[in-house]
Amino acid sequence: MDKKFGAGQRQSSEECINLLKFRFICDIMMNLHGSIQPAMCLANDLTARGNEVSVISPLISSDVETYLQKIGITPLNLHMKHFTNDSYLSLLWFETWAQEAFLKQISQHIGEESSFTLNFSQVASAPSLVSYLQGPVSTALKDLEKEYSTSFRLAYYIFKPFIKYADGRLIGQIGKVSTLTIANSKFCASMYSKFGLKVHDVIYPPIDCVTFYPSTSNPSSNYVFTYFGKETEFSVVKKLADMDVKIKTFGSKIPFTRKELLDHPNIEFLGKISTNKLVDAYSNALFTVFPFTHEPFGYIPLESMACGTPVLTYNKQGPSECVIDGLTGWLADTDEQLVHKASELWKDGYPSTMRKNCVKEAAKFDKRFYIEKWIRHLSSFT
């Protein structure tokens, strides 16, 4: 559905996207990272164009509410009751998904409105002009299974059939009430197609190349950078650390992170860090290694590339759509290949021209291209 516009057509389509009322539906908004970033990028742009923008979510932290109000966006916090501790974001997200998938509690609270509704949530089904698909929960849980603790794995085995059924039903409902469906990657689109959902287009999530850029022309290159999150294949990281590869990592201490990794002498865990420190950490790394169990798109590889640092990851799913083997990084087919390549790069390095290649290729995912594609679609509804 992606049409080519001439200069006059582009100006016309942009001019008609103003003085309108937009409503965004988002997942829990305890922060503005991850799946919230695509929605916020578009919401900010539409607000700057003079539109009235509101954001509705099952849960919004007080800090996020304050920020939204400051930039002229109206937060609509549903204040959904929950049992999960607010610090366990992945579990909290799953709880809100279950509330909708099994009980339809969230969509009942959202209701219908005459504004232009854009659904960026994977935990709510409400009548929308566009639903932005970022990954089915049942597929993610299946891929994450091997890194679960024993207790998590047991619970998953028990509830797996119910989760798959409920997720399929929720996805089907989202398709029924959406005029247009857009996925965040080709791989993501393929996952939804297996549920029988037609995906009309792919728009990759945005990266701000003004924020993420090489912060030094002389990187220290004395460590490998990575991320600890729910999708991390921790066993691979441990193998690298055991081979005396020096690793720096960031992220939240999630419930199933292995303690031996956090205490490993070759791993420096930075925890949650500011964006400026994150940019410096990417920029000074020899390379970023991204061993994952499930990743529909993957901000980590793209952020690293924007900072001029090549990425070593798997030749599958979302990351394989932005990392170019031999040009901006390396794609491995197995854990063994990834570990071997990481050891080789740690000892021998790589051509310095790859850093320039990374910046150039990452620029193709800059937020201005993301916005242009969205405006083209939205203009067809005005």
C-alpha positions as CSV (number, residue, x, y, z in Angstrom):
1,M,0.0,0.0,0.0
2,D,3.0,2.2,0.0
3,K,2.5,4.8,-2.7
4,K,5.0,7.0,-4.4
5,F,4.4,10.7,-3.9
6,G,5.8,13.7,-5.9
7,A,6.7,16.9,-4.1
8,G,3.3,18.4,-4.6
9,Q,1.5,15.3,-3.5
10,R,3.7,15.0,-0.4
11,Q,3.0,18.6,0.6
12,S,-0.7,18.1,0.1
13,S,-0.9,15.0,2.2
14,E,1.0,16.6,5.0
15,E,-1.2,19.7,5.0
16,C,-4.3,17.7,5.5
17,I,-2.9,16.0,8.6
18,N,-3.6,18.9,11.0
19,L,-6.3,20.2,13.3
20,L,-7.6,16.7,13.8
21,K,-8.3,14.6,16.9
22,F,-6.1,11.5,17.3
23,R,-6.4,8.9,20.0
24,F,-3.5,6.4,20.6
25,I,-4.0,3.2,22.4
26,C,-0.8,1.9,24.0
27,D,0.4,-0.9,26.2
28,I,1.3,-0.1,29.8
29,M,3.3,3.1,30.0
30,M,5.6,2.8,33.0
31,N,8.3,4.3,30.8
32,L,8.6,5.4,27.2
33,H,10.9,2.7,25.9
34,G,10.4,-0.4,23.8
35,S,6.9,-0.9,22.2
36,I,5.9,2.6,23.3
37,Q,8.6,4.4,21.2
38,P,6.8,4.0,17.8
39,A,3.6,5.5,19.2
40,M,5.3,8.4,20.9
41,C,7.3,9.3,17.8
42,L,4.2,9.6,15.8
43,A,2.2,11.3,18.6
44,N,4.9,13.9,19.0
45,D,4.9,14.7,15.3
46,L,1.1,14.9,15.1
47,T,1.0,17.2,18.1
48,A,3.6,19.5,16.5
49,R,1.4,19.7,13.4
50,G,-1.4,21.2,15.5
51,N,-3.5,18.1,16.1
52,E,-5.2,17.2,19.3
53,V,-3.6,14.0,20.6
54,S,-4.5,11.8,23.5
55,V,-3.0,8.5,24.7
56,I,-5.0,5.8,26.5
57,S,-3.3,3.0,28.4
58,P,-4.2,0.4,31.0
59,L,-1.5,1.8,33.3
60,I,0.5,5.0,33.1
61,S,3.2,6.0,35.6
62,S,3.0,9.4,37.2
63,D,6.3,10.4,35.6
64,V,5.0,9.5,32.1
65,E,1.7,11.3,32.7
66,T,3.6,14.4,33.7
67,Y,5.8,14.2,30.6
68,L,2.8,13.7,28.3
69,Q,1.0,16.7,29.7
70,K,4.2,18.8,29.4
71,I,4.5,18.1,25.6
72,G,0.8,18.8,25.0
73,I,-0.5,15.2,24.9
74,T,-3.5,14.2,27.0
75,P,-2.9,11.0,29.1
76,L,-6.0,8.8,29.6
77,N,-5.0,6.4,32.4
78,L,-7.4,3.5,32.8
79,H,-5.8,2.6,36.2
80,M,-6.4,-1.1,35.6
81,K,-6.2,-3.1,38.8
82,H,-3.2,-5.5,38.9
83,F,-1.4,-7.9,41.2
84,T,2.1,-7.7,39.7
85,N,4.7,-5.5,41.2
86,D,5.2,-2.4,39.1
87,S,9.0,-3.1,38.9
88,Y,8.4,-6.4,37.0
89,L,7.4,-4.8,33.7
90,S,7.3,-8.0,31.6
91,L,5.1,-9.7,34.1
92,L,2.9,-6.6,34.5
93,W,2.5,-6.4,30.7
94,F,1.5,-10.1,30.6
95,E,-1.1,-9.6,33.3
96,T,-2.7,-6.8,31.3
97,W,-2.7,-9.0,28.2
98,A,-4.4,-11.7,30.1
99,Q,-7.1,-9.2,31.3
100,E,-8.0,-8.5,27.7
101,A,-7.4,-11.9,26.1
102,F,-9.5,-13.8,28.6
103,L,-11.9,-11.2,30.1
104,K,-11.9,-8.3,27.5
105,Q,-11.5,-5.9,30.4
106,I,-9.4,-3.3,28.7
107,S,-11.5,-2.9,25.5
108,Q,-14.6,-2.5,27.7
109,H,-13.0,0.5,29.4
110,I,-11.7,2.0,26.2
111,G,-15.0,2.3,24.5
112,E,-15.6,4.0,21.1
113,E,-14.9,7.6,20.1
114,S,-15.2,9.6,16.9
115,S,-11.5,10.6,16.9
116,F,-8.9,9.0,14.7
117,T,-7.9,6.0,16.7
118,L,-4.5,4.3,16.2
119,N,-4.0,1.1,18.1
120,F,-0.3,0.5,19.1
121,S,-1.2,-1.9,21.8
122,Q,-0.9,-5.7,21.7
123,V,-3.2,-6.0,24.8
124,A,-6.3,-4.2,23.6
125,S,-8.9,-4.6,20.8
126,A,-10.8,-1.5,20.0
127,P,-12.2,-0.1,16.8
128,S,-9.3,1.6,15.1
129,L,-8.3,3.1,11.8
130,V,-4.9,1.4,12.1
131,S,-3.4,-1.3,14.3
132,Y,0.3,-1.4,14.6
133,L,1.4,-5.0,15.2
134,Q,4.5,-5.6,17.3
135,G,4.3,-9.3,18.0
136,P,1.9,-12.0,19.2
137,V,2.4,-12.9,22.9
138,S,1.9,-16.6,22.4
139,T,4.7,-16.8,19.8
140,A,7.1,-14.8,22.1
141,L,6.4,-17.0,25.1
142,K,7.2,-20.1,23.0
143,D,10.5,-18.7,21.8
144,L,11.5,-17.5,25.3
145,E,10.7,-20.9,26.9
146,K,14.3,-22.3,27.0
147,E,15.6,-19.4,29.1
148,Y,12.8,-19.7,31.7
149,S,13.5,-20.8,35.3
150,T,12.1,-24.2,36.3
151,S,9.0,-22.6,38.0
152,F,8.3,-20.4,35.0
153,R,8.7,-23.3,32.6
154,L,6.3,-25.5,34.6
155,A,3.6,-22.7,34.7
156,Y,4.0,-22.2,31.0
157,Y,3.5,-25.9,30.2
158,I,0.3,-25.9,32.1
159,F,-1.2,-22.7,30.6
160,K,0.3,-22.9,27.1
161,P,-2.8,-24.2,25.2
162,F,-5.0,-21.6,26.9
163,I,-2.6,-18.8,26.1
164,K,-2.4,-19.8,22.4
165,Y,-6.1,-20.0,22.1
166,A,-6.7,-16.7,23.8
167,D,-4.0,-15.0,21.8
168,G,-5.4,-16.2,18.5
169,R,-8.9,-15.0,19.5
170,L,-7.5,-11.6,20.5
171,I,-5.5,-11.2,17.3
172,G,-8.6,-12.1,15.3
173,Q,-10.6,-9.5,17.1
174,I,-8.0,-6.8,16.5
175,G,-8.1,-7.7,12.8
176,K,-11.9,-7.4,12.7
177,V,-12.1,-3.9,14.3
178,S,-9.1,-2.4,12.4
179,T,-9.4,-0.8,9.0
180,L,-5.7,-1.2,8.3
181,T,-3.0,-3.4,9.9
182,I,0.7,-2.5,9.8
183,A,3.5,-4.7,11.2
184,N,6.8,-3.5,12.6
185,S,8.9,-6.0,10.5
186,K,8.5,-8.6,7.7
187,F,9.1,-11.3,10.3
188,C,6.4,-9.8,12.5
189,A,4.0,-9.8,9.6
190,S,4.7,-13.5,9.0
191,M,3.8,-14.3,12.6
192,Y,0.4,-12.7,12.3
193,S,-0.3,-14.3,8.9
194,K,0.0,-17.6,10.7
195,F,-3.0,-16.6,12.8
196,G,-4.9,-15.7,9.6
197,L,-4.5,-12.0,9.9
198,K,-3.9,-10.0,6.8
199,V,-1.1,-7.4,7.2
200,H,-1.3,-4.5,4.8
201,D,2.1,-2.9,5.2
202,V,5.4,-2.9,7.1
203,I,6.7,0.2,8.8
204,Y,9.9,-0.3,10.8
205,P,10.1,1.4,14.2
206,P,12.0,4.6,14.3
207,I,15.4,5.5,15.6
208,D,16.5,9.1,16.3
209,C,19.8,9.5,14.6
210,V,20.3,12.8,16.2
211,T,20.2,11.1,19.6
212,F,22.1,7.9,18.6
213,Y,25.3,8.8,16.8
214,P,29.1,8.0,17.3
215,S,30.1,9.9,20.4
216,T,33.8,9.4,19.8
217,S,36.1,9.1,16.8
218,N,38.5,7.0,18.9
219,P,36.5,4.2,20.5
220,S,38.2,2.3,23.3
221,S,37.1,-1.0,21.8
222,N,38.1,-2.9,25.0
223,Y,34.8,-4.6,25.7
224,V,31.8,-6.2,23.9
225,F,28.4,-4.6,24.6
226,T,25.1,-6.4,25.1
227,Y,21.7,-6.2,26.7
228,F,20.0,-8.1,29.5
229,G,16.3,-8.5,29.0
230,K,13.5,-11.0,28.8
231,E,14.6,-12.0,25.2
232,T,18.3,-12.5,26.0
233,E,19.8,-15.9,25.4
234,F,21.8,-15.8,28.7
235,S,23.6,-19.1,28.1
236,V,25.4,-17.7,25.1
237,V,26.5,-14.6,27.0
238,K,27.9,-16.9,29.7
239,K,29.9,-18.9,27.2
240,L,31.5,-15.7,25.9
241,A,32.4,-14.5,29.4
242,D,33.9,-17.9,30.2
243,M,36.1,-17.4,27.2
244,D,37.6,-14.2,28.8
245,V,35.7,-11.9,26.5
246,K,35.1,-8.7,28.5
247,I,31.4,-7.8,28.4
248,K,29.5,-4.7,29.5
249,T,25.7,-5.0,29.6
250,F,22.7,-2.9,30.6
251,G,19.0,-3.4,31.3
252,S,16.7,-4.2,34.1
253,K,17.2,-7.0,36.6
254,I,14.4,-9.2,35.5
255,P,13.2,-12.1,37.8
256,F,14.8,-14.9,35.7
257,T,18.2,-13.3,35.1
258,R,20.9,-15.8,36.3
259,K,22.8,-14.6,39.3
260,E,26.1,-16.1,38.1
261,L,26.0,-13.7,35.2
262,L,25.6,-10.6,37.3
263,D,28.5,-11.8,39.5
264,H,30.7,-13.0,36.6
265,P,34.2,-11.4,36.7
266,N,34.1,-10.7,33.0
267,I,30.7,-9.1,33.0
268,E,30.1,-5.5,34.1
269,F,26.4,-5.0,34.6
270,L,25.5,-1.3,34.3
271,G,21.8,-1.6,35.1
272,K,19.5,1.1,33.9
273,I,21.5,3.9,32.3
274,S,20.8,7.3,30.8
275,T,20.5,7.7,27.0
276,N,23.8,9.7,27.0
277,K,25.7,6.9,28.8
278,L,24.0,4.3,26.5
279,V,25.3,6.2,23.4
280,D,28.8,6.3,24.9
281,A,28.6,2.6,25.8
282,Y,27.6,1.6,22.2
283,S,30.1,4.0,20.7
284,N,33.1,2.7,22.6
285,A,32.4,-1.1,22.3
286,L,34.4,-3.2,19.9
287,F,31.1,-4.7,18.8
288,T,27.6,-5.3,20.1
289,V,26.5,-8.9,20.5
290,F,22.8,-9.6,20.5
291,P,21.9,-13.3,21.2
292,F,18.2,-13.4,21.5
293,T,15.4,-16.0,21.8
294,H,12.7,-13.8,20.2
295,E,12.8,-10.4,18.6
296,P,10.1,-9.1,16.2
297,F,12.3,-6.1,15.3
298,G,15.2,-5.2,17.7
299,Y,16.2,-1.7,18.8
300,I,19.5,-2.9,20.2
301,P,21.2,-3.7,16.8
302,L,19.9,-0.5,15.2
303,E,20.9,1.8,18.1
304,S,24.4,0.2,18.0
305,M,24.7,0.7,14.3
306,A,23.7,4.3,14.6
307,C,26.5,4.8,17.1
308,G,28.9,3.3,14.6
309,T,29.4,-0.1,16.2
310,P,28.8,-3.3,14.2
311,V,26.5,-6.0,15.6
312,L,26.9,-9.8,15.9
313,T,23.5,-11.5,16.0
314,Y,21.4,-14.3,14.5
315,N,20.4,-14.6,10.9
316,K,16.7,-14.7,11.7
317,Q,13.7,-12.7,12.8
318,G,13.7,-8.9,13.0
319,P,17.5,-8.2,13.6
320,S,18.3,-9.9,10.3
321,E,16.3,-7.2,8.5
322,C,18.6,-4.4,9.6
323,V,22.0,-6.0,10.1
324,I,23.8,-6.7,6.8
325,D,26.3,-9.5,7.1
326,G,29.8,-8.4,6.4
327,L,28.8,-4.8,6.0
328,T,27.3,-3.6,9.3
329,G,27.9,-6.7,11.3
330,W,27.7,-10.5,11.2
331,L,24.8,-13.0,11.1
332,A,25.2,-16.4,12.7
333,D,23.0,-19.4,12.1
334,T,23.6,-21.2,15.3
335,D,24.8,-20.5,18.9
336,E,28.1,-22.2,18.1
337,Q,28.7,-19.9,15.1
338,L,27.9,-16.8,17.1
339,V,30.3,-17.8,19.9
340,H,33.1,-18.7,17.5
341,K,32.7,-15.4,15.6
342,A,32.6,-13.4,18.8
343,S,35.8,-15.0,20.0
344,E,37.4,-14.4,16.6
345,L,36.4,-10.7,16.5
346,W,37.6,-10.2,20.1
347,K,41.1,-11.5,19.1
348,D,41.4,-10.1,15.6
349,G,39.1,-7.2,15.2
350,Y,37.6,-6.1,11.9
351,P,38.0,-3.4,9.2
352,S,37.4,0.1,10.5
353,T,35.3,1.0,7.5
354,M,32.5,-1.1,9.0
355,R,31.8,1.7,11.6
356,K,31.0,4.1,8.8
357,N,28.9,1.5,7.1
358,C,26.9,1.1,10.3
359,V,26.1,4.8,10.5
360,K,25.1,5.0,6.9
361,E,22.7,2.0,7.0
362,A,21.2,3.0,10.3
363,A,20.2,6.4,8.9
364,K,17.7,4.5,6.6
365,F,15.7,3.8,9.7
366,D,15.7,7.4,11.0
367,K,12.4,8.7,12.4
368,R,11.8,11.1,9.5
369,F,11.2,8.1,7.1
370,Y,8.9,6.4,9.7
371,I,6.8,9.6,10.0
372,E,6.7,10.0,6.2
373,K,5.2,6.5,5.8
374,W,2.6,7.1,8.5
375,I,1.5,10.4,7.0
376,R,1.0,8.7,3.6
377,H,-1.4,6.2,5.2
378,L,-3.2,8.7,7.5
379,S,-3.8,11.1,4.6
380,S,-5.9,8.4,2.9
381,F,-8.4,8.7,5.8
382,T,-8.8,12.5,5.7
